[in-house]
């Protein structure tokens, strides 16, 4: 039955089209924000704004999916996890938004440090290098969490979801840097080998730590957590409360059984 439910070409095409719409809309909004705010905000602040725009991808996808469902005939649908390209899209954009936020915080901190030290025109290469290294260190645990969520939420082909998330995350970071600071990107392009090496290291860190999260989640068999959460979203609020009450009763019974088995024979 599960294999038959997994093969739903119309639903898969609808989900793919909704994900494509969400990505196009967010890309257009990010480009508009980056260009429109060019003379209003500093590059670091604009980078944070662009990151927040990309963080709205899940909401835009949900709206697009609901809008497309309005044109489809109503039919009984069994809850199933999302395909790899949808979860990869979510994970990649959320990691990108996190990286932009951390880069803005570290860039602002470095700028204040240079200002307090009396350096009026700090080297942008120094700021970019230090901020990049710090961002990669903080991105590692976020990638582990993203991998755990991918394993819980992806229908199949979790490795492709993690790979897509890593490529999308780094691709959006390069695109944003090119829009906000084109001079820095043009300078990097003069040494293409070094630039590709840096991009590969970033994508590799995101991918490797994401796969560590996937492995940890698979070790603890957390796929059922995602299935329960995905299924309960289809229920009405009062039905969700009923499911939660049933789970709580099961946990209480399990706890009481464990306490009873731990007592020595003949104990009150």
N, C-alpha and C positions, 0 to 999 in steps of 0.2 A: 504493500500500500504506500509506504514512504517513497519508493522509487517512482511510483506512478504520480504521486503528488509533486515530486520534484521536477517532472517534465511538463512544464506549462509554458510553451512558446509565446502565446499572447501576453501572459503576465510578465514574462521575462522581457519581452520587447517593450512593454509599457514601462517597466521599471528602468530599462536602459534609456528610453526616451526621456523619462522624467529626470534621471540623473544628468543626461546631456543638457537638458533645459536649465537645470540648476547651475551647472558649471558655466554655461554661456552667460547666464544672467549675472552670476557673481563676478566673472571675469570682466564683463562690461562695466559693472558697478565699481569694481576695484580700479579699473583703468580710468573711469570718469572721476573717481575720488582723487587718484594720484595726480591727474592732469589738472583738474579743476581747483585743487587746493595747493597747486605748485607755488603760487605767489602769496599764499595766505599763511601756510604752516611750514615749519622746518621739516627737513627730510625724515628725521627720527619720529616726529609726531605723525607725519603722513604715513609712515610705515606702520605705526600702530593702528591708524584708521583703516588701512588696507587689510591688516590682519583681522580686525574685527569684522570687516565685510566678508572675508573668506570664512570666518567662523559661522556665518549665517547660512552656509550651504545646507546643513541638515534641515533647517526651517524652510528654505526655498524648495528643497526636494520634496518635503512633506506636502507643501502647498501644491506643487506641480503634480505629485502623485494623486492627491485628492481631486484636483481639477480633471486629470485624465480619467479617473474613476467615474466622474460624472457623465462622461460620454460612453462609458462601457455598460452593457446590460448587466443588471443585478443578478448575481449567481452566488451560490453557496461556496465560500472559500475557506479552506482549512489553513490554519496558521502555519507558516513556514518561515524559516530564517531568510535573511536577505542574501542576494547573490554577491559574489566577491567584488564586482566592480562598484557596487553601491557602498558596501562597507569600506572598501579601499578609498573611495572618494571622500567619505566622511572622515576616516582616520588621517588621510593625507592633508586635508584642509585644516582639520583641528590641530595637527602637529605644526603645520605652517603658521597658524595663528599664534600658537604657543611660542614658537621660535621668534616671531616678530615681536611679541610682547617682551620676551626676555632680552632680545637685542636692543629694544628701546630703553629698557631699564638700565642695562649695562652701558649703553652709549651715553645716556644721561649722567650716570654715575661717573664715567670716565671724563665727560665734559666738565663736570663740577670739580673733579680732581685736578684736571689741567688748569682750570680757572683759579682754583685756590693756590696752585703752585706758581701762578703768574705767567703761564704759557698762553699767549693770546691766540695763536693760530696753530693748534695741534695738528699733527700729521694724520690725515684720514686713514692712511694705511695702518698706522699703529692702532688707532681706535678700532678699525675693522678687524684686524688680526686678534686683538685681545678679546673683543666682543664675540668674535666667531668661536674662539676656543672655549670661552665661558659658556656660550650658548650650546655647544656640542656636549659639554659635560652635563648641563642641566637637561638637555634633550634626551639623554640616555634613559633615565627612569621614566620619562613621559612616553618614550617608545615602548618600554616594557608594558606599561599600562595599556597603551594602544593595542599591542599584540594580544593581551588578555581579552580585551573587548572584541577584537576581531575574531578570536576563536569562539567566543560566546555567541556572536551575532551572525557569522558567515555561514551560509548554507553548505558550501563546499569550496574546494580550491583555496584554502586559507593562505597558502604560500603566495598565490598570485595576488591576493588582497594585500598582503604585506608588501610585496614588491611594487604593486601599483601605488600604494600609499607612500613608499619611500621615494619613488620617481616623481610623483605628483608634488610631494612636499618640497623637494629640492628644486624641481622645475619652477614652482611658484615663487620660491625664494630668489632664484636667479632672475626671473621675470620682474619681480618687484624691485630688486636692486637696480636692474637696468632702467626701469621707469623712473625711479626716485633719484639714483645717483649714476647717470650714464657715463660720466667721466671715469669713475672708478672701474666700471665694468669694461670700458674701452681700454683702460690701462692693463687690466688683467688679460684681455684678449690678445695683447701683444706677446704674451708668453702662454700660448694655448695649452701646451703640455702641462704646465704647472696649474693652470686653471682647471683643466679636466681632472687632474689628480686631486685637487681640493674638493671638487664637486663629488668625485667618486668616494672620497673618504667620508664626506657628510652623508651621502646616500647609503654607504655601507654601514655606518654607525646606526642610522635609523632602521635599516633592514635587519641587521644582526640582533639588535636589542628588541625589535618587534618580534622576531622569531623566538627569542628567549621567552618573551611574554606568552607567545602562542604555546610553546612547549610547557611552560609552567601551568597554564590554564588546562592544557590537555592532560597533564599528569594528574591534576585534581578533578578531572572529568567535569569541567564547568560548562560544557555545552548545554546541559539540561537547564542551567540557570538562564541562559539566553532564550531557550525555547519556552520556558515558563513565563518569562517577562514579555516575550513577543506575543504569546498567546493571550495573556491577560489584558494586553492593550486593546484587544478586540471586544472585551467585555464591558458592560456598563459599570459605573462606579460602585453601585451596590453589590454587583456580582463580584467585583474585585475584592470588596471587603469580606464577602463570604469565603472566597478562596483563601484570603489571608487568615481568616479565622480557622479554617480547616488545617492550614499548614501549622498555625500556632498550636492547635490541639494535638497534631501529630508530634510536634517537638516536645510538648509537655508530656505526652504518653511515653515518648522515647526517654526523656529525662527520668521519669518515675521508674521505668523499667530498669534503667541503668543503676539508679540508687538501690532498687530492691535486690538486684543481682550482686551488688557490692557488699551488702550486709552479710555478716556471718550467719550460718544456720542457727535458728533458735533465738535470734535477736529480735527484740520488739520493734 
